[in-house]
Amino acid sequence: MGKLFHSITQFYRNLRIKLKLFIMLFSIMIGCIMLTYGVLQYAYSIYDRQIYERSSQVLNLTANSIENELRGIENTSFNIAIDPTIQSSLNALRADPSEMNYERHKIRDDIIVRLVQSAGSEKYMATADIMDLSGNIISAGREAIWTEEYKRSIWNEASLGEGKMRWMLPMEGDPYLVAVRLIRSYNSNLRLDLETLGVLVVRVRINEVVHNVAAGSELASGELLISTGKGLIFSGTDSLVGSQQDFLQKPLAKPYEVRNENGHKIFVSQMISGYTGWIYSSIIPFDSIFERISWMKNLLIAVFSASMLVIILLAFRVAQGITGPIEELIGRMKQVQKGDFSTEGIADLTVGNNLNKDEVGQLHRTFRIMIQQIDELIHENYAKQLTIKETQFKALQAQINPHFLYNTLESINWEAKMGGQPQISRMVESLGFLLRNSISQKESIVTLGQELDIIRHYLTIQQTRFEERLVYAQDVPQHFYSCPIPKLTLQPLVENAIHHALEPMVNPCHITIRAREESDHLLVAVEDNGPGMAPEMLERVRRGEVQSKGNGIGLSNIRERIVLAFGEGYGLEMESEPQRGTRVLVHIPLERKDSHV
C-alpha cells in the first residue's frame, strides 16, 4: 500500500500543469460562488454609496438654496448702505449729533421711509435698523431690545467686516438671525472716502427660509441643523438636545457617517459652506433606510463563510502542489535580484530526484543555465571595463604636460609685474587658477568655498572685459563654505548669466550668489537682473531642448552630476520672468565635506 501511494504521488508530481489544472476543476465551482458573492457585495456597496451621495446632494442643494436667499438679503443690505438718501441723512446726523430739532426728526423719518421701502422687497427680512455714530437706533419694523452691551457687540462685529456683511448668532429668545454691515460714506463722484456713518442691522427670518426651501425635499422627513462651529443658527430637531448636538457643531472627518445617539443609529451627512463657512448637517434614522440591506448582508456573510471553510479544505493540497515549486523558484530569483549571481545556492537543482519533470522543473533547469550565463557575462564585462579605464588613463598621460602651461603663465605673470601691469598680472593668476582646477582630476566633489574661489577668479577675467557693466555680489554665510558640491557647478551658471543677461544689456548687470538653509538642504541661488525668459523658452530650457552657447557645461549636465553625487533628492531648478531676470536654484546637502561619503 505504501509503495502504491508513493507511485501515485510521484506520477502526479510529474504530470503537466495542464493536467494538474484539470484536477482543479472543482475549484471553479468555488470561484463561481465567490464571484457571485463579490458581485452582490459590489452591488450593495454601489447602492449604499448612491444613498450616501444622494443624501449629500440633497443637503448641498438645500444649503445652496438657503444661501441664495441670504445672498439676496446681502444685496439688499448693500443697496441700503449705499442709498443716496440714507447716505446724505447720516452725514447730516454726523454733522451735529447733539442737537435735537425738527430737522433731525425729519431726517430720521426719511431714513425710516427708505428702510421700509428697501426691506419690504425681501420677504425674509423681518426688520432693518440703523445705529448712528451716537448709538441712536433708527428702526423700521418690530423694535428689538437694545442694550449697551448688545450695541457694542454689533458695532465690533460690523467693524470686523470693514464694510462687508457679517452674520451673528441669534440672541437668546430672539428667533431672528442677525446680519450687520458698516455704512461708509462716498461723494457724488462715487469715490469712497470710507468715513463710517453707522451700522446697518438686519434681522432675518431664518426659520421661514429653511422651512420654505426644505419643503417638498427629502430633508422634510429628516432633520436639518445649521451651525457656525461656535453656536447653532438653526435646529430643526428636538430629538437631539444639549451635548448630543455638540458633534454636529464641528466638521466631521467625512462628508457622511453613521453614529450612535441615544441608543439609535443615525445617518449624518454634512457640508461646509464656501460662502458663509457654516456647517450644514442632515440627520436621518439609519434603520429606516438600511435595515433590510443589513439583514441581507448578514445572511450572505453567514452562507459564504460556511462555504469558504469547505473550499479551503478541498483546495489547499491541490494549490500546494502547484505553487510550491514556483515559490521555490521565486526565492531563487530574489537572490539574483539582490545581486547574487553565484550558482552555489542552486547546486541542488542538478539532482534529478529533487526535480519534477513538468514545466516548472524545466523552468528551474533553464533558470540555472541563465544564471550561469549572466554571471559569465558580468565577469566578462567587468574585465572589458577595466581595459577601457586603463586605455583612457594612458590617453590622458599622452596629453601635453600641463606643467608647461603653468610655467608659461607664471613667466607671463612675472613679466607683467616687472612691466608695471597689475591688471594683466591678476588676469594671468586667475587664468592659471582656473586652468589648474579644470585640468585637475583629483576631486570631483569640492567645498562650496572652493567653488566660490573659482567664480572669483573667473570674474576677475570677465570684469576686465566688461568693467563697470558687471556688478557681482555674494551673500553666503561663512559656515556654509565647508558644504560639499560637485566641482564646476556654480561657475557655468555665472557664465550663463554673463552670456544671456549681461551681453544683451546696456545697463549694468547685477549677478548675485546667495545661500540659505532650507529643511535638510542647502539652497544656493545664482541670480541676475537680465532680460529674463518667456514662459515658453523657460519650459524648453527646463526640458533640456536649448543648447548652451559655445562649449560650456549645460544645465542638464549640472543637474545629472548633482543627482549622481547626492541622490534624487537634490538637483537644480530655474525661475525666470521677462524683464525680471533669472534665478537658478541649486539643492545640495547641508553637511560638512569631511563627513560626506
Buried (B, 14 or more C-beta within 10 A) or exposed (E): EEEEEEEEEEEEBEBEBEEBBEEBEEBEEBEEBBEEBEEBBEEBEEEBEEBBEEBBEBBBBBBBBBBEBBEBBBEBBBEBBBBEEBBBBBEBBBEEEEEEEEEBEEBBEBBBEBBEBBBEEBEBBBBBBBBBBEBBBBBBBEEBEBEEEBBEBBBEBBBEBEBEBBBBBBBEEEEBBBBBBBBBBBEEEEEEEEEBBBBBBBBBBBBBBBBBBBEEBBBEEBBBBBBBEEEBBBBBBEEBEEEEBEBBBEBBEEBBBEBEBEEEBBBBBBBBBEEBEBBBBBBBBBEEEBEEEEEEBEEBEEEBEEBBEEBEEBBEEBEEBBEEBEEBBEEBEEBBEEEBBEBEEBEEBEEEEEBBEBEBBEEBEEBBEEBBEEBEEEEEEEEEEEEEEEEEEEEEEEEEEEEEBBEEBEEBBEEBBEEEBEEBBBBBBBBBBBBEBEEEEEEEBBBBBBBBBBBEBBBBBBBBEBEEBBBBEEEBEEEBBBBBBBBBBBBBBBBBBBBBBBEEBEEEBBBBBBBEEEEEBBBBBBBBBBBBBEEEBBEEBBEEEBEBEEEBBBBBBBBBBBBEBBEEEBBBEBBBEEEEBBBBBBBBBBBEBEEBE
